[in-house]
Structures are given as C-alpha cells and as structure tokens.
C-alpha cells in the first residue's frame, strides 16, 4: 500500500467525490457498509457449511468464547511489574494487589534483560543491565523473595519469559514446592513463545528446532502436572510492536500456535489433552475497529483450525483464550499525558473484541519504568472501563454491525491467505530460516514510517498538534546502581553457601537429558532444588543445543 492510496477517491450514491481512507493495515475503508457486505456462512474443510457469526459461546466463537462473557465473568486486570531487585518488585506487586481490591486481578512479571537472555547477574554481558528493565532473577532464593507473602496458589501469575522459560518456570515450581504448596493448584501463564522471538524480539538462545522442543516439554509437563497452568502464551504482541500490520500479527501468531500444536502432536500428545491450556496474547493498537475485528477473526480462525485441521473433539480445545495489552509502541515521549487517552481507547477495543485478560500500559513507559502514580492511573483506566462505561452490560455489543462483520471477514480472509503461504514454505521454522517473517515485518514498518513522514498518518504531538511539547513533564523512575551491586553480592553469597557437588550432579543430569531428547522439566526442577543458577542451567542446555546466531539472509 503506497502513500498515494490515501489520495484515492470514489463516487458516492449522488455522484459526488467521496474520499476513501485507509486503515493502519492498509485496508481501504468504504464510505458505507450494508448487509450485502456481510458473509453469514462459510464452508469448512470437511465440506460442511458453518454459521460464520453464530452465538457467543458457540462455534466458531466469533462473538466470544463464553455465552455470558463479561455479564457473568469479568476480564482479569493483569498489571505488568518488574524492576530492580526481587524485593522491589515484590513491593510493587503488593501495591497493585492493594489497589485492585474488589476486581479480578492477576500479577504479570517482567524480567530484566540478563534474565531474559538466560545470563546471571554476575555475567560480564549483564553489566549495566541488571534490574533496569525488569526484575533480576538468578536463583530459587530470588524467586522466593519475588513472591514473598503472596499466595501464588490463589493469585494467578503470568511470567513474561521466553528463551529460558523452562528454567524460570522450574524455579517457580520448585519455590512453590518448598513452600509446601500443591502445584496442581498453581494457576498462571508462561509466555514461552519462542517462535515470535525469531520474528521480532531477538531474545532467543538456542536454534529454532531445540527451542520448539523445550516449549513442547513445558506443554507436556503442564498437561501432566499443572492442570491450571497455561504453558505457552502464543504472542502477537511483540510482532506488532516490531512494526507488523494487524493482519500480519493475526496470521503469524495463529500459525505459530499451529506450529506448537503440530510439534506436540508429533511428540505423541493427544490434541485434546494439551490444547485447552494454550493461550494467546495480542496487541491493541490505535485503529479501534480493526483491533476489535482482529480478535473476532482470530477466534474464528483458531476454532476452525483446531476442529478441522487437527481433529480436536473437546470444545475447550477450540477456544482462543487471549490476553490483550495496549500498544507500547503507540505511546509518545511528546505530551505523555496524551498516552492516558490512547491507552483508554485501546483498552476498550480489547474489551469490545472479547479478551479474557487485559494489561493497560502506563503513560510514562516510553520515558522509563512506570512510577507508582502512572501504574495506578493505568489500573484505574480498566476499573473505569469496567464500572462506568456500560460496555459489559451485553455480550458483543458491536456484533451485527455491517462494518464490523465485513472487516472481520476481510481480516480473516487475508490472514488465511498468509497462513497458507507459510504452510507452503514448510511451516514456521522453515520460514524463520528463510527470513520470511523479518522481511515482512520490516516492509510493513517501513511503509508506516513513510506514511508518518508524509503526514498521511497523524500522530498527535509528534507530527501534528505539537504545541506544548516542552511543557509536559512526568516523573521518571530511576534505578540506582546499587541495585546491580546488591544483586551480584547476593549471588556471590548464594554460591558460597551451596553444595557445589550437588550443583555439578544437577547440571550433568540436565546435559544428559538434553542429549537423550528427554523432557527437561524434571531435571530443571531438580536443578532449582539443588541451587543451580539460571545461567548454569541455561548453559548446561547450550552445551548440547548450541547458541543460535541469526543467519546471513537476515
């Protein structure tokens, strides 16, 4: 879609010139929509004809995965937190829980860059990054401190971790066991979507094939031992943050999910054993109706794929349960108070689209880590949406809108075409090696940049309405250097107190399990109990799998 498309015109019914407009994903939006634009049925792979819109809680779940949606169960208000030491983040968790009384709230954990890359805080490559953009977790003792005095068998916990996800999850499980908890009662979500790291975020450690194998290990372990845990949150959020269109986000995310399903079935797992605990994570950006239709189309595509492509029999296997986060990349450094408005509209789009949990970004995230004040405003945004706007009074309030249904159909059609293209190249891992995903996202991001530079995309406070840019100031949270020094000191002391022979035996067992192609979760949990550090367990697997570097075609 070139920027010249924004100048195209059509003729209205009275013959006058009627300027067309183009959405963020490049869809030409017509002046008016009517019933002739809405498809009410669609053929399935089996030859049956299915109702395309249907009822809430019924296949193909276009209108929501539950019959009553928010009339009977609210979305989880999941606030993201993580900075400095485990003690700092634990205090923020308690602050969020105290401010969320009376609402359905879960915790979401952000880890610092060294942790995300599987490196201990005393690693030379961690210097200057410890505790900066998330919480530092090196040991099981850090995990205890992170969730101290929080009943994690009652509060759901999400962990945004990917490359070393199996290790972090093993530490979490071991921590709960040491607290005497029944791990079958643990509820939460491990992001653990390594494929999108190769598409967009770059926080991978091992080659794609080994990385997918570790994801399947967690899927299998959760199915066997943690029935309330979502072992992978298949994430389009970061794909969108990297510059993709909404339709690319939709297609790439769902095809990544299909790749995990196929790998788990190849392992020998029955689809209905693990599929009900797969979850999704989408971005909610500025194009209001497009974001709503994206979620509606996503449910329909996923339900059809699980039923017709993979033969799922359990209705719960067909449900695309999703978390939504407002678009961090849409926040502006200029006039940061405007971000409160952006986040509110994006949050409403997520709710009208039918999400199961929601995170609202803080207005100051483009400047630094959120302050307590901005975090409270972000949480209050959800509470106002829930309590004051009336959007929860009826299920799918925009369902049946000719525009919404037509745009939902169009997004599904285009996403299905992209999914078929990925199938044709041999699947997601093959596409990664070909550089397909990165090229596609880069091209979309470049187009958006061109449109913004040309003024075809107005960003308030950035390329228009810039008066007062110098006047708006917000407090910025600073992370002192002594956070890193303190974390390294604790790690040094931890290593002095532990049984080094037990550590050696545990890391040897991890290497042996990796070589034998066994499920790694059992030995990783044992490693956490033996006081192995994050970096030691990650390296034990790297000794077998190697570390992945991007190919020359990237």
Buried (B, 14 or more C-beta within 10 A) or exposed (E): BEBEBBEEEEEEEEEEEBEBEBBBBBBBBBEEBEEEBBBEEBEEEEEEEBEBBBBBBBBBBBBBBBEEBBEEEBBBBBBBBBBBBBBBBBBBBBBBBEBBEEBBBBBBBBBBBBBBBBBBBBBEEBEEBBBBBBBBBBBBBBBBBBBBEBEBBEBBBBBBBBBBBBBBBBBBBBBBBEEEBEBEEBBBBBBBBBBBBBBBBEBBBBBBEBBBBBBBBBBBBBBEBBBBBBBBBBBBBBBBBBBBBBBBBBBBBBBBBBBBBBBBBEBEBBBBBBBBBBBBBBBBBBBBBBBBBBBBBBBBBBBBBBBBBBEBEBBEBBBBBBBBBBBBBBBBEBBBBBBBEBBBBBBBBBBBBBBBBBBBBBBBBBBBBBBBBBBBBBBBBBBEBBEEEEBBEEBBBBBEBBBBBBBBBBBBEBBBEBBEBBBEEEBBBBBBBBBBBBEBBBBBBEBBEEBBEEEBBEBBBBBEBEEEEEEEEBEEBEBEEEBBEBBBEBBEEBBEEBEEEBBEBBBEBBBEBBEEEBBBBBBBBBBBBBBBBBBBBBBBBBBBBEBBEEEEEE
